[in-house]
Amino acid sequence: VTEYDDHLFCLLTMNHHPLHLDANYAEKTTQFKRNVVVGNYVYSLLLGMSVADVSGKAIANLEVESLRHVAPVFHGDTIYGESTVLDKVESKSKDDRGIVTVETRGLNQDGTLVCIYRRKVMVPKRSYGEERGGEQPGRPTQQDVR
């Protein structure tokens, strides 16, 4: 996590709290003595990391059931994410879809848990793709690549 990326996230989301932006403030007024990375940036990084293996083909993110920031993240830390499927059920309203519950854990370079959250994602069943001409209609397939 770079200072630049954290500050850019602060600016983009209008979070101007000095804990995240003012090193002098953080040094003199916090137990950490340095800036803390915005928690929602850490969550966003972990969510992005999980797309490839959890929700890259999802139809919708339905719910974040829980979100806890367990330990602070600082500039220069490295964040790793790991996701576990906790449950899968058929959608009650759409017979060609299912609902998957996933827990994602964020760890820093020391293996310390820094963030954990659970979310529900609507995913397509095989029949969803068959009815629409493929998993993601309009997206190039291996056959299209030359």
Protein Blocks (a to p, Z undefined) as FASTA:
>chain_A
ZZklmmmmmmmnopabfklmmmklmmmmpmnlpacddfklmmmmmmmmmmmmmmmmcfbd
fbdfbdcdfbdcdehiacddddddfbdcddfklmkbccdddddddddfkopafbdcdddd
ddddfklmmmnopabghiacfklpZZ
